[in-house]
């Protein structure tokens, strides 16, 4: 936006060499602003998909001994709980193996 204003200012108002200075300064400002916006958006990895479930709490919907099903964020997943867990119990997701969540009982 600043660049467009600088070009319009350079064409209709400013005389040489100020028109080139205004356009150059606006171009530098736009590049700095764009670079900063890209850096800001790439600061951390997006957490989406099944990998983002690690560490969340789940509810057992089918007895896990060691395999069963758990509900996490409104979705039902296959799960493996080596310690076993009963229906309705709260467990914590500790990882993912294929499409099976690895869960453990909460302390």
Secondary structure as GFF3:
##gff-version 3
##sequence-region A 1 107
A	DSSP	alpha_helix	2	12	.	.	.	ID=ss1
A	DSSP	alpha_helix	18	41	.	.	.	ID=ss2
A	DSSP	three_ten_helix	50	53	.	.	.	ID=ss3
A	DSSP	beta_strand	57	62	.	.	.	ID=ss4
A	DSSP	beta_strand	67	72	.	.	.	ID=ss5
A	DSSP	beta_strand	75	80	.	.	.	ID=ss6
A	DSSP	beta_strand	90	97	.	.	.	ID=ss7
A	DSSP	beta_strand	100	105	.	.	.	ID=ss8
###
